[in-house]
Amino acid sequence: MAVVSTKGAYGFEMLYLLAIHAKPLTLGTIAHEMDVSESYLEHIAAALKRAGYIKSQRGAQGGYALAWEMDDIIIYEVLSILESDFHLISKNMGALNFFWSTAEDKFRSLFSMTLSDIVASHSNQSMYYI
C-alpha cells in the first residue's frame, strides 16, 4: 500500500510553493513558509535537483525555482524519487486479486495528478474563503 513519509509530503509541498511564486525562493524562505528545518529541506532539495524537477540560481535574486512546467510534474513520479520504497499496492495480491487490482487503478488515477492540478484546485478552493 502507498505510504508517504514527511520527506515525500514536504518535497511535494516545496514544489507547490515554487509553483505559486513567480520568482526563485531561497531555502530559508521555503523552510519558514513550511515551518520545517532548513537542513531537512536541503536533503529534499538535493534529491529534487538531481531528478531535474528544480534548479538553483546564485546571486542576490537567487534561490530555487521549478525546472519543469507544472503540467509535467506528476505526483507519483515525484514520490517515487523521494520515497525509498514507494509502490502503490503489494505485488502479492492473493485471493482478493480483483479488489487490489481495482484499488491500484484508483490509486494510480489519484497519484497521476500533476502539480498544475494541485495548484488549480487550491486556487479554486481559496476563492470561496475570501
N, CA, C and O of each residue as an XYZ file, in Angstrom:
520
protein
N       0.845     -1.178      0.000
C       0.000      0.000      0.000
C       0.891      1.243      0.000
O       2.026      1.196      0.476
N       0.394      2.315     -0.516
C       1.163      3.545     -0.618
C       1.287      4.215      0.741
O       0.292      4.484      1.414
N       2.518      4.476      1.127
C       2.782      5.192      2.366
C       3.687      6.368      2.005
O       4.748      6.188      1.409
N       3.257      7.560      2.370
C       4.033      8.758      2.061
C       4.591      9.309      3.368
O       3.843      9.626      4.293
N       5.908      9.418      3.430
C       6.569      9.954      4.619
C       6.580     11.478      4.559
O       6.108     12.080      3.595
N       7.123     12.082      5.599
C       7.241     13.549      5.596
C       8.154     14.007      4.459
O       7.960     15.092      3.911
N       9.137     13.198      4.104
C      10.033     13.577      3.014
C       9.252     13.760      1.715
O       9.454     14.744      1.003
N       8.378     12.835      1.410
C       7.557     12.939      0.206
C       6.576     14.093      0.289
O       6.412     14.849     -0.669
N       5.924     14.229      1.437
C       4.936     15.299      1.612
C       5.598     16.672      1.538
O       5.095     17.569      0.862
N       6.730     16.839      2.236
C       7.425     18.124      2.215
C       8.005     18.422      0.834
O       8.022     19.573      0.395
N       8.475     17.387      0.159
C       9.012     17.585     -1.186
C       7.960     18.100     -2.141
O       8.221     18.998     -2.941
N       6.755     17.524     -2.054
C       5.707     17.995     -2.943
C       5.215     19.378     -2.533
O       4.859     20.193     -3.384
N       5.194     19.643     -1.221
C       4.802     20.982     -0.762
C       5.827     22.025     -1.222
O       5.466     23.151     -1.563
N       7.089     21.643     -1.227
C       8.135     22.549     -1.710
C       7.900     22.879     -3.185
O       8.010     24.036     -3.590
N       7.578     21.867     -3.980
C       7.285     22.102     -5.395
C       6.063     23.005     -5.554
O       6.025     23.864     -6.435
N       5.074     22.801     -4.697
C       3.866     23.636     -4.736
C       4.219     25.105     -4.470
O       3.760     25.994     -5.187
N       5.023     25.353     -3.453
C       5.413     26.732     -3.135
C       6.189     27.371     -4.284
O       5.989     28.543     -4.602
N       7.073     26.595     -4.901
C       7.829     27.126     -6.040
C       6.895     27.420     -7.208
O       7.136     28.345     -7.984
N       5.828     26.634     -7.333
C       4.887     26.827     -8.438
C       4.058     28.095     -8.264
O       3.767     28.782     -9.243
N       3.680     28.406     -7.043
C       2.785     29.559     -6.847
C       3.530     30.891     -6.767
O       2.914     31.954     -6.848
N       4.850     30.836     -6.608
C       5.639     32.071     -6.592
C       6.254     32.289     -7.966
O       6.681     31.332     -8.613
N       6.302     33.499     -8.405
C       6.804     33.823     -9.744
C       8.316     34.009     -9.783
O       8.886     34.252    -10.847
N       8.958     33.899     -8.645
C      10.403     34.135     -8.594
C      11.064     33.011     -7.790
O      10.393     32.295     -7.047
N      12.378     32.863     -7.945
C      13.071     31.848     -7.152
C      12.952     32.135     -5.652
O      12.919     33.290     -5.230
N      12.889     31.082     -4.873
C      12.805     31.200     -3.413
C      14.039     30.594     -2.769
O      14.518     29.541     -3.191
N      14.553     31.267     -1.743
C      15.679     30.687     -1.006
C      15.164     29.531     -0.160
O      13.974     29.450      0.146
N      16.063     28.653      0.208
C      15.691     27.527      1.058
C      15.190     28.028      2.405
O      14.299     27.424      3.001
N      15.757     29.128      2.884
C      15.308     29.712      4.148
C      13.863     30.189      4.073
O      13.094     29.996      5.015
N      13.494     30.806      2.965
C      12.114     31.272      2.777
C      11.154     30.090      2.720
O      10.088     30.113      3.335
N      11.540     29.067      1.983
C      10.694     27.869      1.867
C      10.539     27.211      3.231
O       9.433     26.840      3.624
N      11.638     27.067      3.945
C      11.598     26.438      5.274
C      10.702     27.226      6.218
O       9.945     26.645      6.996
N      10.790     28.553      6.147
C       9.953     29.409      7.004
C       8.466     29.235      6.664
O       7.635     29.084      7.559
N       8.140     29.257      5.375
C       6.735     29.108      4.957
C       6.173     27.742      5.328
O       4.989     27.619      5.642
N       7.026     26.705      5.292
C       6.567     25.348      5.586
C       6.707     24.998      7.060
O       6.184     23.978      7.510
N       7.411     25.840      7.815
C       7.703     25.577      9.223
C       8.446     24.247      9.396
O       8.077     23.395     10.204
N       9.509     24.115      8.598
C      10.358     22.927      8.587
C      11.801     23.396      8.658
O      12.122     24.500      8.216
N      12.669     22.566      9.209
C      14.069     22.979      9.310
C      14.714     23.057      7.927
O      14.457     22.237      7.046
N      15.551     24.061      7.777
C      16.247     24.270      6.509
C      17.163     23.094      6.186
O      17.285     22.710      5.023
N      17.805     22.521      7.192
C      18.715     21.399      6.945
C      17.956     20.169      6.420
O      18.483     19.429      5.590
N      16.727     19.950      6.898
C      15.922     18.831      6.397
C      15.541     19.077      4.931
O      15.575     18.162      4.109
N      15.180     20.317      4.621
C      14.812     20.648      3.244
C      15.994     20.561      2.289
O      15.804     20.315      1.098
N      17.215     20.760      2.792
C      18.401     20.651      1.936
C      18.477     19.279      1.284
O      18.796     19.171      0.100
N      18.187     18.228      2.050
C      18.229     16.857      1.529
C      17.151     16.647      0.463
O      17.390     16.012     -0.564
N      15.972     17.189      0.726
C      14.866     17.055     -0.220
C      15.173     17.844     -1.493
O      14.966     17.349     -2.600
N      15.669     19.075     -1.330
C      16.006     19.909     -2.485
C      17.089     19.244     -3.339
O      17.035     19.305     -4.567
N      18.061     18.617     -2.700
C      19.126     17.938     -3.448
C      18.555     16.803     -4.304
O      18.950     16.631     -5.457
N      17.628     16.033     -3.735
C      17.016     14.935     -4.489
C      16.177     15.465     -5.649
O      16.216     14.914     -6.749
N      15.418     16.531     -5.404
C      14.594     17.115     -6.464
C      15.464     17.738     -7.559
O      15.110     17.699     -8.737
N      16.592     18.307     -7.167
C      17.504     18.905     -8.143
C      18.184     17.820     -8.982
O      18.307     17.954    -10.200
N      18.627     16.739     -8.315
C      19.239     15.619     -9.046
C      18.266     15.055    -10.077
O      18.670     14.684    -11.179
N      16.991     14.991     -9.718
C      15.971     14.448    -10.621
C      15.562     15.449    -11.699
O      14.840     15.095    -12.632
N      16.021     16.700    -11.576
C      15.744     17.706    -12.583
C      14.452     18.479    -12.399
O      14.076     19.257    -13.276
N      13.755     18.286    -11.270
C      12.493     18.991    -11.041
C      12.686     20.461    -10.667
O      11.855     21.311    -10.986
N      13.803     20.744     -9.982
C      14.085     22.126     -9.603
C      15.483     22.507    -10.070
O      16.325     21.655    -10.352
N      15.696     23.798    -10.140
C      17.019     24.319    -10.485
C      17.357     25.392     -9.469
O      16.471     25.970     -8.839
N      18.643     25.653     -9.314
C      19.055     26.695     -8.369
C      19.741     27.814     -9.134
O      20.408     27.592    -10.144
N      19.556     29.021     -8.622
C      20.183     30.199     -9.189
C      20.983     30.876     -8.084
O      20.520     30.995     -6.950
N      22.168     31.312     -8.424
C      23.012     32.019     -7.461
C      22.785     33.513     -7.568
O      22.242     34.011     -8.554
N      23.209     34.206     -6.543
C      23.161     35.659     -6.576
C      22.073     36.240     -5.702
O      21.344     35.518     -5.022
N      21.975     37.562     -5.730
C      21.036     38.276     -4.866
C      19.589     37.881     -5.145
O      18.777     37.830     -4.221
N      19.260     37.605     -6.385
C      17.904     37.193     -6.751
C      17.812     35.682     -6.904
O      16.905     35.165     -7.556
N      18.759     34.983     -6.297
C      18.847     33.535     -6.457
C      17.910     32.753     -5.563
O      17.132     33.314     -4.792
N      18.004     31.473     -5.687
C      17.183     30.558     -4.914
C      16.801     29.372     -5.778
O      17.471     29.075     -6.768
N      15.731     28.697     -5.407
C      15.251     27.539     -6.152
C      14.018     27.914     -6.950
O      13.208     28.736     -6.521
N      13.888     27.302     -8.115
C      12.725     27.507     -8.978
C      12.419     26.178     -9.671
O      13.267     25.287     -9.724
N      11.224     26.059    -10.188
C      10.862     24.851    -10.938
C      11.679     24.790    -12.217
O      11.896     25.809    -12.872
N      12.127     23.609    -12.568
C      12.861     23.410    -13.813
C      11.943     22.843    -14.897
O      12.276     22.885    -16.082
N      10.799     22.318    -14.492
C       9.821     21.745    -15.424
C       8.545     22.568    -15.369
O       8.314     23.319    -14.422
N       7.727     22.416    -16.389
C       6.394     23.001    -16.381
C       5.542     22.243    -15.364
O       5.744     21.048    -15.148
N       4.590     22.937    -14.741
C       3.740     22.300    -13.723
C       2.956     21.110    -14.279
O       2.714     20.142    -13.559
N       2.561     21.172    -15.544
C       1.813     20.068    -16.158
C       2.647     18.804    -16.307
O       2.098     17.714    -16.465
N       3.956     18.942    -16.258
C       4.849     17.787    -16.440
C       5.299     17.158    -15.127
O       5.996     16.143    -15.137
N       4.915     17.738    -14.007
C       5.324     17.220    -12.698
C       4.169     16.402    -12.130
O       3.142     16.946    -11.721
N       4.360     15.082    -12.114
C       3.314     14.138    -11.702
C       3.601     13.651    -10.286
O       4.727     13.272     -9.964
N       2.573     13.667     -9.449
C       2.720     13.285     -8.038
C       3.424     11.943     -7.898
O       4.385     11.830     -7.137
N       2.969     10.934     -8.613
C       3.545      9.591     -8.476
C       5.039      9.587     -8.761
O       5.806      8.960     -8.030
N       5.459     10.274     -9.807
C       6.879     10.285    -10.171
C       7.729     10.982     -9.115
O       8.826     10.527     -8.791
N       7.215     12.091     -8.579
C       7.948     12.817     -7.534
C       8.094     11.936     -6.295
O       9.182     11.825     -5.730
N       6.997     11.312     -5.879
C       7.049     10.460     -4.692
C       7.943      9.252     -4.911
O       8.603      8.798     -3.976
N       7.979      8.724     -6.125
C       8.859      7.592     -6.432
C      10.327      7.960     -6.260
O      11.151      7.115     -5.911
N      10.649      9.227     -6.508
C      12.029      9.686     -6.349
C      12.354      9.954     -4.878
O      13.441      9.616     -4.409
N      11.425     10.553     -4.161
C      11.689     10.957     -2.775
C      11.550      9.821     -1.768
O      12.235      9.811     -0.745
N      10.676      8.874     -2.048
C      10.449      7.765     -1.115
C      11.324      6.588     -1.522
O      11.377      6.230     -2.699
N      12.003      5.988     -0.562
C      12.950      4.919     -0.885
C      12.260      3.665     -1.413
O      12.824      2.971     -2.259
N      11.065      3.360     -0.939
C      10.374      2.139     -1.366
C       8.905      2.450     -1.621
O       8.024      1.888     -0.971
N       8.647      3.339     -2.563
C       7.271      3.754     -2.824
C       6.656      2.871     -3.892
O       7.183      2.754     -4.998
N       5.554      2.260     -3.558
C       4.767      1.495     -4.517
C       3.311      1.580     -4.083
O       3.017      1.768     -2.902
N       2.419      1.445     -5.024
C       1.011      1.647     -4.715
C       0.386      0.458     -3.989
O      -0.260      0.629     -2.955
N       0.573     -0.721     -4.517
C      -0.055     -1.924     -3.956
C       0.984     -3.037     -3.926
O       1.824     -3.144     -4.820
N       0.916     -3.859     -2.892
C       1.809     -5.001     -2.782
C       1.625     -5.919     -3.985
O       0.504     -6.098     -4.459
N       2.688     -6.487     -4.471
C       2.615     -7.384     -5.623
C       1.970     -8.725     -5.260
O       1.492     -9.436     -6.144
N       1.951     -9.075     -3.987
C       1.337    -10.328     -3.534
C      -0.137    -10.063     -3.232
O      -0.499     -9.757     -2.096
N      -0.984    -10.183     -4.259
C      -2.379     -9.798     -4.123
C      -3.259    -10.902     -3.541
O      -4.283    -10.595     -2.930
N      -2.901    -12.158     -3.705
C      -3.638    -13.257     -3.085
C      -5.064    -13.415     -3.583
O      -5.369    -13.126     -4.740
N      -5.933    -13.877     -2.693
C      -7.314    -14.218     -3.036
C      -8.157    -13.002     -3.397
O      -9.161    -13.139     -4.096
N      -7.778    -11.839     -2.946
C      -8.552    -10.625     -3.225
C      -7.989     -9.870     -4.431
O      -7.980     -8.639     -4.446
N      -7.526    -10.598     -5.428
C      -6.868    -10.019     -6.597
C      -7.711     -8.918     -7.242
O      -7.187     -7.846     -7.545
N      -9.011     -9.164     -7.457
C      -9.859     -8.167     -8.099
C      -9.926     -6.890     -7.263
O      -9.824     -5.791     -7.808
N     -10.095     -7.025     -5.944
C     -10.163     -5.860     -5.062
C      -8.879     -5.049     -5.142
O      -8.927     -3.834     -5.338
N      -7.725     -5.708     -4.990
C      -6.452     -4.993     -5.004
C      -6.149     -4.394     -6.366
O      -5.558     -3.318     -6.462
N      -6.554     -5.089     -7.414
C      -6.340     -4.576     -8.765
C      -7.158     -3.290     -8.982
O      -6.663     -2.319     -9.555
N      -8.413     -3.302     -8.516
C      -9.267     -2.119     -8.617
C      -8.710     -0.976     -7.768
O      -8.685      0.175     -8.203
N      -8.265     -1.305     -6.552
C      -7.686     -0.287     -5.671
C      -6.444      0.329     -6.315
O      -6.249      1.543     -6.249
N      -5.612     -0.492     -6.931
C      -4.406      0.026     -7.572
C      -4.760      0.976     -8.716
O      -4.109      2.006     -8.888
N      -5.784      0.637     -9.498
C      -6.218      1.525    -10.587
C      -6.655      2.878    -10.038
O      -6.332      3.914    -10.618
N      -7.383      2.877     -8.931
C      -7.871      4.126     -8.326
C      -6.703      4.947     -7.767
O      -6.669      6.168     -7.915
N      -5.739      4.261     -7.119
C      -4.557      4.962     -6.612
C      -3.770      5.580     -7.758
O      -3.342      6.731     -7.673
N      -3.579      4.821     -8.824
C      -2.822      5.347     -9.975
C      -3.495      6.601    -10.535
O      -2.823      7.566    -10.899
N      -4.819      6.575    -10.599
C      -5.551      7.738    -11.086
C      -5.326      8.945    -10.175
O      -5.078     10.054    -10.648
N      -5.412      8.720     -8.884
C      -5.208      9.795     -7.914
C      -3.777     10.329     -7.980
O      -3.566     11.542     -8.014
N      -2.800      9.430     -7.997
C      -1.406      9.841     -7.986
C      -0.914     10.327     -9.349
O       0.222     10.788     -9.464
N      -1.753     10.231    -10.385
C      -1.348     10.744    -11.695
C      -1.652     12.235    -11.828
O      -1.383     12.837    -12.867
N      -2.207     12.821    -10.785
C      -2.443     14.275    -10.803
C      -1.113     14.998    -10.944
O      -0.070     14.513    -10.505
N      -1.174     16.157    -11.562
C       0.041     16.953    -11.757
C       0.084     18.098    -10.751
O      -0.899     18.389    -10.069
N       1.230     18.728    -10.678
C       1.380     19.903     -9.835
C       0.403     20.992    -10.286
O      -0.139     21.728     -9.462
N       0.190     21.084    -11.565
C      -0.765     22.050    -12.102
C      -2.175     21.780    -11.569
O      -2.896     22.718    -11.227
N      -2.573     20.503    -11.496
C      -3.884     20.134    -10.947
C      -4.016     20.595     -9.494
O      -5.059     21.109     -9.088
N      -2.951     20.406     -8.722
C      -2.962     20.775     -7.304
C      -3.071     22.296     -7.151
O      -3.862     22.785     -6.345
N      -2.290     23.027     -7.912
C      -2.317     24.494     -7.842
C      -3.704     25.002     -8.237
O      -4.253     25.887     -7.581
N      -4.263     24.448     -9.299
C      -5.590     24.887     -9.756
C      -6.662     24.576     -8.721
O      -7.534     25.407     -8.467
N      -6.610     23.395     -8.123
C      -7.638     23.033     -7.141
C      -7.520     23.896     -5.889
O      -8.532     24.252     -5.286
N      -6.307     24.231     -5.498
C      -6.119     25.072     -4.315
C      -6.598     26.497     -4.573
O      -7.210     27.114     -3.702
N      -6.324     27.019     -5.760
C      -6.764     28.384     -6.059
C      -8.287     28.445     -6.169
O      -8.886     29.461     -5.815
N      -8.923     27.379     -6.652
C     -10.398     27.331     -6.706
C     -10.989     27.279     -5.300
O     -12.009     27.917     -5.039
N     -10.370     26.533     -4.397
C     -10.851     26.453     -3.018
C     -10.680     27.792     -2.307
O     -11.538     28.200     -1.524
N      -9.568     28.475     -2.583
C      -9.292     29.745     -1.924
C     -10.308     30.816     -2.310
O     -10.571     31.734     -1.533
N     -10.872     30.704     -3.493
C     -11.847     31.695     -3.941
C     -13.070     31.724     -3.037
O     -13.691     32.774     -2.870
N     -13.417     30.605     -2.461
C     -14.616     30.514     -1.649
C     -14.421     31.039     -0.231
O     -15.394     31.206      0.505
N     -13.185     31.298      0.156
C     -12.908     31.741      1.519
C     -12.533     33.206      1.585
O     -12.001     33.659      2.599
N     -12.793     33.947      0.546
C     -12.434     35.373      0.531
C     -13.397     36.148      1.407
O     -13.273     37.366      1.533
